[in-house]
Amino acid sequence: MISHVSVHVSNYEKAKEFYTKALAPISYVVVKDFPEYKVAGFGVPGMPDLWVSEKQPAGGGHVAMLVGDKSAVDAFYKAALEAGGKDNGAPGLRTEYSPDYYAAFILDSDGNNIEVVTFK
């Protein structure tokens, strides 16, 4: 079991704003924030499992978050695009991975690939 993951970003404030908006549909919020270190932990209340930290080199990470149904995948994709993310794979089945693998992919401004997936 993975406890948490981290992505590196070039601008902590900009990334915090993006992730706050993009992850709201899957009930992720800023759980821990350390502005003095330019680090924020996102997750469901009480459990920061996605950390965003300003560090060079930025970008290149891939994080996949499991959600309960297709509507959550769709809502994430829409919110992430509206927040400034770049399409890296619209919501849909990815049967090459698994018959029920339904996911969407967004690149943040640093090129981190953020995926939200369900198997329902």
HUSULFEN-V216793 format. One record per run of one state. SS is the DSSP state (2 for helix, 1 for strand, 0 for the rest). FROM is the first residue (numbers start at 1). TO is the last residue. If there is no record, write none. Layout:
# HUSULFEN-V216793
SS&FROM&TO  SS&FROM&TO
This chain:
# HUSULFEN-V216793
0&1&4  1&5&9  0&10&11  2&12&26  0&27&28  1&29&34  0&35&38  1&39&44  0&45&46  1&47&54  0&55&61  1&62&66  0&67&69  2&70&82  0&83&85  1&86&87  0&88&91  1&92&93  0&94&101  1&102&107  0&108&112  1&113&118  0&119&120
